[in-house]
Amino acid sequence: MSKSNAPLIEVRDLVKNFGPVIALNGVSLSVNAGEVLCLLGDNGAGKSTLIKTLSGVHKPSQGDFLVDGEKIAFESPRDALNAGIATVYQDLAMIPLMSITRNFFMGREPLKRVGPLKFMDMGFADKVAREEMVRIGIDIRNPQQAVGTLSGGERQCVAIARAVYFGAKVLILDEPTSALGVRQTSMVLKYIFQVRQKGLGVIFITHNVRHAHAVGDRFTVLNRGKTLGTYAKSEIELDDLQNLMAGGRELQDLSAELSGTV
Amino acid sequence: MSAEVKSDERLGQESTLRHLLSKPEFGALAGTILVFLFFGMTAQGSGMFAADGILNWTTVSAQLMILAVGAALLMISGEFDLSLGSMIGFAGMMIAIPTIYFGVPVWLSVVLAFAGALGIGFLNGLIVVRTGLPSFIVTLASLFILRGLTIALSILFANRTIVGGVREAAEGTFVGWLFGGKVGGAFFVFLAEQGIINKLPNGAPSVPGIPMVIVWAVVIAILAGIVLSRTHYGNWIFASGGDAKAARNVGVPVNAVKISMFMLTAFCATVYAACQVFEFGSAAADRGLLKEFEAIIAAVIGGCLLTGGYGSVIGACLGALIFGVVQIGILFTGINNDWFRVFLGVMLLFAVLFNNFVRRRVTGER
């Protein structure tokens, strides 16, 4: 970490065009070490494009992208990963048929030399995978078991643990809780909190205001490709956040119609 | 905080049976035991389990094992190669025609045949990964192209579809021994002297030695098994077949892995072709017909999922062993040979049903 007071990631007035389609039209946000920034937005607000831009899949058309206070241009997801920005995708994080160990070290297998040959160090890999699982709180199971036997929440946690283990400074979590039940969600949220305590920056993408409010320090609301603003937790109430995200009035009307159940 | 998560009472310690069931080769292992029990009872005293009988079905199994290991690794990486059988015919001709008709030294013909086969495997793989088309269609095209080329080019250069005389050309050469020779002759003479195995009427042991095709099968299986289960490359093979997108996201070079597996199957087909050419002393344009299916069947019986990402080398070897034992065992028991295919089909069906069950179990689907 070069400059202690510079945000880990900062983007200013980011614009991304796909031909005539303007997917992002002026996005600004920043995330600091030891902070959870929640990125809220309804479907079509540009969340996916923003994630892909931050993780190096897309190149921004305009705007500044700063890492540790320095301008940067990623050519590939690999570059972003090397800069310490790890993205955990909702459904593409793990391969269900492969063991937890094999998934954990996929693409970054630990090697040991035997004479002139290099083999995968399975003993070490199993040991680390088991330790990391215990840290999350899944310590009953064998790391050689297939990931398919883990619950959705556990899979997300293992994917996050993997990113942390490999030295991520910023975690981008793409709707980690959207497909999960209540208990699974609380497990993931707890783990996000734990990761924050370690001093990592977390960008938590969601459209569930409750989940966001539970762990977030600051909230950036995205609507129609623009950021509507960033609020600290003390500045904004849950309901206001919900209204802001949904574009205001319409949802309030709906809420009145349904007598407050939304 | 962990206490709350830990206390899920529905998760007990994994039982040994459950652990065994989650191994890809479990079905094939059970099948192998069944097949041996069956023929152990029905073919008793027929000579199937005498030294020459054992060598007979081991050789048939080893031939298929060479192909099945390649097919299994390719299948685990998420692709198929239907041109495997055609490649055998083509590679055989690539060895025989230059040697017999153009006076090319036999070792050079073999080297060129391997180079050519690897090139075709590379091309198959490149087309599949670049276009994103199913490998089923791409290699179905190669199946016809290669078989057609084999016949057309044999007629063009040799004016026949069976080219003989390779044995004479390879007499005393290293490559001739490497693919068509035998090892351990002295050991079998010793066994015959001790009365452990039978002697032929002329005093030679009933088994003259282990054919090189068995040595090749064992070496290829061991190397492939180590690569798949003990190296980072093996992890990439599983990842490429399990979910190519997820694998790419973490930096696995999926395209390179898949292309290399296509090249491996082509290599295995050429080893098989070379062993046949040097054993029989001839190449024929129709060699390897339907072998692509036999290899896939062996791999699937061995626990490979058709959708990729799951399987094992030992399973594929057991699949090939079952295949060889049944094929030869039926001859020994005197059951009409027509039943072989019926048996094979039933076996395949059961293997697929079983694999489906295992996959659901492993991935937690209901």
HADDOCK unambig.tbl for C-alpha pairs under 7 A between the chains (distance, minus, plus):
assign (segid A and resid 78 and name CA) (segid B and resid 251 and name CA) 6.85 0.50 0.50
assign (segid A and resid 92 and name CA) (segid B and resid 246 and name CA) 5.11 0.50 0.50
assign (segid A and resid 93 and name CA) (segid B and resid 246 and name CA) 6.07 0.50 0.50
assign (segid A and resid 94 and name CA) (segid B and resid 246 and name CA) 6.72 0.50 0.50
assign (segid A and resid 95 and name CA) (segid B and resid 242 and name CA) 5.94 0.50 0.50
assign (segid A and resid 95 and name CA) (segid B and resid 243 and name CA) 6.09 0.50 0.50
assign (segid A and resid 96 and name CA) (segid B and resid 363 and name CA) 5.55 0.50 0.50
assign (segid A and resid 97 and name CA) (segid B and resid 242 and name CA) 6.57 0.50 0.50
assign (segid A and resid 97 and name CA) (segid B and resid 309 and name CA) 6.64 0.50 0.50
assign (segid A and resid 97 and name CA) (segid B and resid 310 and name CA) 6.60 0.50 0.50
assign (segid A and resid 97 and name CA) (segid B and resid 362 and name CA) 6.53 0.50 0.50
assign (segid A and resid 97 and name CA) (segid B and resid 363 and name CA) 5.90 0.50 0.50
assign (segid A and resid 102 and name CA) (segid B and resid 235 and name CA) 6.59 0.50 0.50
assign (segid A and resid 106 and name CA) (segid B and resid 235 and name CA) 6.80 0.50 0.50
assign (segid A and resid 106 and name CA) (segid B and resid 250 and name CA) 6.94 0.50 0.50
assign (segid A and resid 107 and name CA) (segid B and resid 250 and name CA) 5.60 0.50 0.50
assign (segid A and resid 107 and name CA) (segid B and resid 251 and name CA) 5.63 0.50 0.50
assign (segid A and resid 107 and name CA) (segid B and resid 252 and name CA) 5.16 0.50 0.50
assign (segid A and resid 109 and name CA) (segid B and resid 232 and name CA) 5.65 0.50 0.50
assign (segid A and resid 119 and name CA) (segid B and resid 230 and name CA) 5.85 0.50 0.50
assign (segid A and resid 119 and name CA) (segid B and resid 231 and name CA) 4.60 0.50 0.50
assign (segid A and resid 119 and name CA) (segid B and resid 232 and name CA) 6.86 0.50 0.50
assign (segid A and resid 120 and name CA) (segid B and resid 230 and name CA) 5.46 0.50 0.50
assign (segid A and resid 120 and name CA) (segid B and resid 231 and name CA) 4.42 0.50 0.50
assign (segid A and resid 120 and name CA) (segid B and resid 232 and name CA) 5.30 0.50 0.50
assign (segid A and resid 137 and name CA) (segid B and resid 2 and name CA) 4.59 0.50 0.50
assign (segid A and resid 137 and name CA) (segid B and resid 5 and name CA) 6.19 0.50 0.50
assign (segid A and resid 137 and name CA) (segid B and resid 6 and name CA) 6.48 0.50 0.50
assign (segid A and resid 138 and name CA) (segid B and resid 6 and name CA) 6.50 0.50 0.50
assign (segid A and resid 146 and name CA) (segid B and resid 362 and name CA) 6.03 0.50 0.50
assign (segid A and resid 146 and name CA) (segid B and resid 363 and name CA) 6.90 0.50 0.50
assign (segid A and resid 148 and name CA) (segid B and resid 362 and name CA) 5.88 0.50 0.50
assign (segid A and resid 148 and name CA) (segid B and resid 363 and name CA) 3.70 0.50 0.50
assign (segid A and resid 148 and name CA) (segid B and resid 364 and name CA) 5.31 0.50 0.50
assign (segid A and resid 149 and name CA) (segid B and resid 362 and name CA) 6.24 0.50 0.50
assign (segid A and resid 149 and name CA) (segid B and resid 363 and name CA) 5.76 0.50 0.50
assign (segid A and resid 149 and name CA) (segid B and resid 364 and name CA) 5.10 0.50 0.50
